[in-house]
Amino acid sequence: MERPERDLPFVNLTGPICQESFAYNQIVPCLRAKQKSLDIELHAKNFSSWDPFYELRYDENAPEDAVPSPYQNILELRAAKIRNLMSIELWDWIGMFHCVQYEQLLEEGTKGLLQLLEETSGHRAQCEPIAPAPNRLKNYKRRKPFLESMNEMVDWKAEALIGYQLTMEE
């Protein structure tokens, strides 16, 4: 994606000056466009499709003047996001970190997660647990050609960090 003209005044600025608190060299475009239509229904259906933005690769060791590059595909971005997420447990001010898979919540419900949070925080949950709903997993049927393709493209070292593993189960 080409950087729009509206971003050019910010090229030499540093820090979280762009949308979503990104630095100039981390996202394109830096500034959101003004929505051309205030059609609320259209906006609700398309979210930000009228003004997409792209997160660029982040390399904390890159020189200040390095030109960042885009991710090759959404799976490469996912792997970077997973690694970033897993680094949270190393932050000094984080008391506890627990990774949960969506599929696990569907299979088991939220009772176990709520118990873990209660034990860790010392506070009682103010909500009722959500019952298991394993039948909802049927909505995510994975066909063999899709699995073969994904198994080739996915960064399985990153996926393993959040409990996923290579599979050929349909």
Salt bridges, closest charged atoms under 4 A:
ASP7 OD2 - ARG3 NH1 2.85
GLU20 OE2 - ARG32 NH2 2.52
GLU41 OE2 - LYS45 NZ 3.33
ASP51 OD1 - ARG6 NH2 3.42
GLU55 OE1 - LYS81 NZ 2.94
GLU76 OE1 - ARG57 NH2 2.46
GLU118 OE1 - ARG124 NH1 3.10
ASP155 OD2 - ARG83 NH1 2.93
GLU159 OE2 - ARG78 NE 2.60
